[in-house]
Amino acid sequence: MLLFRIKRINYRHLIPDVILIMSSLYASLYLRVGWDDGYAEFLPVLNRHILLCLILRIGCFFVLGIYDIIWRYISFSDALRLFQAIGLSSVLIIASSYLVELERLPRAVFLIDAILAAILLGGIRFVRRFVFEVSTEAEVRRLGRKTLIYGAGFGGRTLASRFNTDSKMGFSLVGFIDDDPQKVGRSVAGVKVLGTRKEFAEIFKAFQIKELIVAISQISGSVLREILPVCRSFGIGRD
């Protein structure tokens, strides 16, 4: 399994991680001892530790499957796994500093490094996701069919997240319609709730809607009979 993960590694992810891990260590040493109070003294010691630190950090990432995570889809649970890997590798790095016959660095360097590494390694992944979502949203708005989702509950939120991250689906999500007046004006999955079904006609006309997706699991026949004529009057739902 580990060999399979190594074969699948994306070196465009590994190389930035190596650079950030090394940068975090050198920055942590500076934050701990300052420039004038011992940086030059401890720098050769850190240089002798650096390879071991890299092996332990990257090794934990491999074992815990960090490189199985697609950066542009990183989630909160993925971030927790990343922070767990950083915490475990930091414990191993501190333990190794006692076991390996090398001069010792101040222990606070490794604690600062754990925090800084979490910020840098987590940050670069979430920046990648943000850039991807912004570029995808722009592409969707340029190419996709203008779409409304009726229902801003769990199902609607799930659909919105999918549309916003997959331009190939061909939907340009304009907003939600929901029968709960308290949701109107708020954002769900980054998409605004534009009104209730009473404003269907006005919203269709104002935004030139081409598609309506119903994301309500149990919708009554009376509601469908109410909204279908409005949809058909704007050419939605016709064969």
Rosetta blueprint (number, residue, H / E / L):
1 M L
2 L H
3 L H
4 F H
5 R H
6 I H
7 K H
8 R H
9 I L
10 N L
11 Y H
12 R H
13 H H
14 L H
15 I H
16 P H
17 D H
18 V H
19 I H
20 L H
21 I H
22 M H
23 S H
24 S H
25 L H
26 Y H
27 A H
28 S H
29 L H
30 Y H
31 L H
32 R H
33 V H
34 G L
35 W L
36 D L
37 D L
38 G L
39 Y H
40 A H
41 E H
42 F H
43 L H
44 P H
45 V H
46 L H
47 N H
48 R H
49 H H
50 I H
51 L H
52 L H
53 C H
54 L H
55 I H
56 L H
57 R H
58 I H
59 G H
60 C H
61 F H
62 F H
63 V H
64 L L
65 G L
66 I H
67 Y H
68 D H
69 I L
70 I L
71 W H
72 R H
73 Y H
74 I L
75 S L
76 F H
77 S H
78 D H
79 A H
80 L H
81 R H
82 L H
83 F H
84 Q H
85 A H
86 I H
87 G H
88 L H
89 S H
90 S H
91 V H
92 L H
93 I H
94 I H
95 A H
96 S H
97 S H
98 Y H
99 L H
100 V L
101 E L
102 L L
103 E L
104 R L
105 L L
106 P L
107 R H
108 A H
109 V H
110 F H
111 L H
112 I H
113 D H
114 A H
115 I H
116 L H
117 A H
118 A H
119 I H
120 L H
121 L H
122 G H
123 G H
124 I H
125 R H
126 F H
127 V H
128 R H
129 R H
130 F H
131 V H
132 F H
133 E H
134 V H
135 S H
136 T H
137 E H
138 A H
139 E H
140 V H
141 R H
142 R H
143 L H
144 G L
145 R E
146 K E
147 T E
148 L E
149 I E
150 Y E
151 G L
152 A L
153 G L
154 F H
155 G H
156 G H
157 R H
158 T H
159 L H
160 A H
161 S H
162 R H
163 F H
164 N H
165 T H
166 D L
167 S H
168 K H
169 M H
170 G L
171 F E
172 S E
173 L E
174 V E
175 G E
176 F E
177 I E
178 D L
179 D L
180 D L
181 P H
182 Q H
183 K H
184 V L
185 G L
186 R L
187 S E
188 V E
189 A L
190 G L
191 V E
192 K E
193 V E
194 L E
195 G E
196 T L
197 R H
198 K H
199 E H
200 F H
201 A H
202 E H
203 I H
204 F H
205 K H
206 A H
207 F H
208 Q L
209 I L
210 K L
211 E E
212 L E
213 I E
214 V E
215 A L
216 I L
217 S L
218 Q L
219 I L
220 S L
221 G H
222 S H
223 V H
224 L H
225 R H
226 E H
227 I H
228 L H
229 P H
230 V H
231 C H
232 R H
233 S H
234 F L
235 G L
236 I L
237 G L
238 R L
239 D L
